[in-house]
Amino acid sequence: MLRYLFRASRRPAGALTTGMVVVALAACAPVQHPTGSATHTDDFGTPVGSQSVREGGELVMGLSSEPDRLDPTTSSSLYTRYVMNSICEKLYDNNAAGQLVPQLATALPDVSPDGLTVTIPVRTGIKFADGAEFDAAAVQTSLQRHLSMKGSQRTSEMGPIASIETADPAHVVLKFKKPFSPITAALADRAGMIMSPAAIKERGDNFGDHPVCVGAFKFVERVPQTSIVVERDPNYYDAKNVHLDKITYRIMSDANIRAANLRSGDIQVADTISPQDVGALVKNKGLHLLQSSSLGYQGITLNIGNVDGVGKPSKQIDTPLAKDPRVRMAFSLAIDRRQLVDVVFNNWFELACTPISPQSPFATPDGTACPAYDPQKSRQLLAEAGVPIPYPVKLQVTNQQDQLRYAQALQASAAEGGFDIKVVPTEYSTLLDVQKRGTFEALYLGWSGRLDPDGNITRFLQTGSGGNYGGYSSPKLDDLLGQASRTTDVAKRAELYGQAVQIIQQDNPYLYTYRIRVLTVHSTRVTGIEAYPDGVIRLGKAAFTADQKG
């Protein structure tokens, strides 16, 4: 089974502590996951290692959705993470075993005994893609931007930071108002991506139009709705292990087209393979399937108070769905979660009832309890709330086939519980904008997931957070999440998250539905492609096999 490991070592008073809370998904290969009547085995891919490969060539990836702006501070798209993974390294990363490991940092953080001072040792003697020097001051500039820039999606992920300082060119010091145990995990994603200070100064809010970081590749160009091109960065500190000359991310939202291009060889890798296609693709001897469970979840955000845009003070929306918890509870009861996920996705995906994965050490009966499917009770609650039956709900969803298929099946399921769901297909990039602006009633989108549960809950449900797209506010939930972030005790955190889930399932600001399996297919002409449970496909060290041409 997948499991998480935590480590927080102790030193004598006055010394620093190694690792605040180091979260890891332990290596278990292969791992089998029963989903419905099927069993699936993880395959994360393997690094090139000692394999004989050909230097050079252009790899083309079929990207299932258009990323938002390539700015790690403001981005909220999984697909942006795919591209940024090649061009913008982080202080920390997840390895194939799911462990947090240094990347631009040189070791895990040292934490003071009171948990308020976190010291991060960083690389020196390396350069950004524009030739600027990488050092602690550069790290400070990026972290401060993530923390305080208007419109930042990273602020809540970084916790209650009081200041960001440099002790010397090789050490960054975070001072916290209160201890924040998820910080290392947060810095293993976009909050830990470090940008060239020169590029930040030159481009300001437009950094994402031409991002400059430390990475195996550097940004070349973007053609909206068509492609993003990156090329090998000769300044990269580990350039000897970068084999490709170029990667082109080709936007291909149609799953059937991605599958056809894989078969033809026009693309060498594709993400988010549909459960409708995966069976046929794996029979092709020239293709290989990578798969794993996901740390994330899919579900429905209900707009309760996002009137003026995400992060702004919430205002009560004058609809029964927004105002009355009974209507939202009824909606939850009207979703036949198990039946929908098994039937729509051919037993490839897994049930998700809460933001806490059942494999997590934070999993408790309260933290993973699944809402019942009870259409009769749903209708009863709607009647008690005095609303018309069927109650109409406008659900905006991406126009990808699998998402539309699920939304349409949900439409039929919820009808039994007294809901009339109108499914509104929307372009993915437009939907990201819609959720930030709050111009929706109900919105179906998921989250790719993080190792620490704080990254799967607080960002979306804490009052005023930059990811609280539904404008939900609960002082009691805020308090529980704050308590959980301040302790390193796993059992205590698990108990607190269980209490948090109870509040979430009473108020239902977000309706959790299922977890995908991360399904990635690549040509056997290439190797070194890896895909982990964090949802990110890693191409930075990929290569064509020795007998193939790019």
Buried (B, 14 or more C-beta within 10 A) or exposed (E): EBBBBBBBEEEEEEEEBBBBBBBBBEEEEEBEBEBBEEEBEBBBBEBBEEEEBBEBBBBBBBBBBBBBBBBBBBBBBBBBBBBBBBBBBBBBBBBBBBBBBBBBBBEBBBBBBEBBBBBBBBBBEBBBBBEBBBBBBBBBBBBEBBBBBEBBBBBBBBBBBEEBBBEEBBBBBBEBEBBBBBBBBBBBBBBBBBBBBBBBEEBEBEBBEBBBBBBBBBBBEBEEEEBBBBBBBEBBBEEEBBBBBBBBBBBBBBBEBBBBBBBEEEBBBBBBBBBBBBEEBBEBEEBBBBBBBBBBBBBBBBBBBBBEEBBEEBEEBEBBBBBBBBBBBBBBBBBBBBEBBBBBBBBBBBBBBBBBBBBBBBBBEBBBBBBEBBBEBBBBBBEEBEBEBBBEBBBBBBBBBBBBBBBBBBBEBBBBBBBBBEBBEBBBBEBBEBBBBBBBBBBBBBBBBBBBBBBBBBBBBBBBBBBBBBBBBBEEBBEBBBBBBBBBBBEEBBBBBBBBBBBBBEBBBBBBBBBBBBBBBBBEBBBBBBBBBBBBBBBBBBBBBEEBEB
